[in-house]
């Protein structure tokens, strides 16, 4: 009797065009790391299901879109500002 609990996930990296060209042939047991040629971010899919979009490689806090830093000083902490919907120092 085969053991159906042992499933493996395959990883594939590719362009948005190649991913779109797969159409309905996307494998549900494959993680697809998708990016555009000139993009600094990408998307992660499990089969055709988007797991995470806009994955970015920020090198510093100021690169993140939901953080506002003004006159940063020693020992400050980030707090969430509900009105701005952003993290502020």
Buried (B, 14 or more C-beta within 10 A) or exposed (E): EEEEEEEEEEEBEBBBEEBEEBEEEBBEEBBBBBBEEEBEEBBBBBBBEEEEEEBEEEEEEEEEEEBBBEEEEEEEEEEEEEEEEBBEB
